[in-house]
Amino acid sequence: MGGIKLGKLPDRAPVKISISVTPDLFAALNAYADAYEVTYGRRESVPDLIPFMLDRFITSDRSFRRTRKE
């Protein structure tokens, strides 16, 4: 079957990573989860929030986007 506009979808299988953070960062991440709950009325765990936080950080970094395009 050919001629469709949509190309093959990219690999979307999640990749699990493990990190260690400082106690201060851990406290800040928990405070962020608290703020998220106040804002949206739903508690999300820090591990569930981190991928979205990292994605937002990377996509908003203009210098990184320019470097990546080169």
C-alpha positions as CSV (number, residue, x, y, z in Angstrom):
1,M,0.0,0.0,0.0
2,G,1.6,3.3,-1.0
3,G,0.8,6.9,-1.6
4,I,-0.3,7.8,1.9
5,K,0.8,11.1,3.3
6,L,1.7,9.9,6.8
7,G,5.2,8.5,7.0
8,K,6.3,5.7,9.2
9,L,5.9,6.6,12.9
10,P,9.1,7.0,15.0
11,D,10.0,4.6,17.8
12,R,7.9,5.5,20.8
13,A,9.0,2.8,23.1
14,P,9.8,4.4,26.5
15,V,13.4,4.1,27.7
16,K,13.9,3.8,31.4
17,I,16.8,5.7,33.0
18,S,17.8,6.1,36.6
19,I,19.3,9.3,38.2
20,S,20.5,10.4,41.6
21,V,19.8,14.0,42.7
22,T,20.9,16.2,45.5
23,P,18.7,16.5,48.6
24,D,18.0,20.1,47.6
25,L,16.8,19.1,44.1
26,F,14.7,16.3,45.5
27,A,13.0,18.8,47.8
28,A,12.5,21.2,44.9
29,L,11.0,18.4,42.8
30,N,8.6,17.5,45.6
31,A,7.6,21.2,46.0
32,Y,7.0,21.3,42.3
33,A,4.7,18.3,42.5
34,D,2.9,20.1,45.4
35,A,2.5,23.2,43.2
36,Y,1.2,21.1,40.3
37,E,-1.4,19.6,42.6
38,V,-2.5,23.0,43.8
39,T,-2.7,24.3,40.2
40,Y,-4.5,21.3,38.6
41,G,-6.2,19.6,41.5
42,R,-4.5,16.3,40.8
43,R,-1.5,14.8,42.4
44,E,1.2,13.5,40.1
45,S,4.3,11.8,41.3
46,V,7.8,13.3,40.8
47,P,8.8,10.4,38.5
48,D,5.7,11.0,36.4
49,L,6.4,14.7,36.1
50,I,10.2,14.6,35.4
51,P,9.9,13.4,31.7
52,F,7.5,16.3,30.9
53,M,9.7,18.8,32.8
54,L,12.8,17.7,30.9
55,D,10.9,17.8,27.6
56,R,9.7,21.3,28.3
57,F,13.2,22.4,29.3
58,I,14.8,21.0,26.2
59,T,12.2,22.3,23.7
60,S,12.4,25.8,25.2
61,D,16.2,26.0,25.0
62,R,16.7,28.0,21.9
63,S,20.5,27.7,21.9
64,F,20.2,23.9,22.0
65,R,17.7,23.9,19.2
66,R,20.0,25.9,17.0
67,T,22.9,23.6,17.8
68,R,20.9,20.6,17.1
69,K,19.8,21.9,13.6
70,E,23.4,22.5,12.6
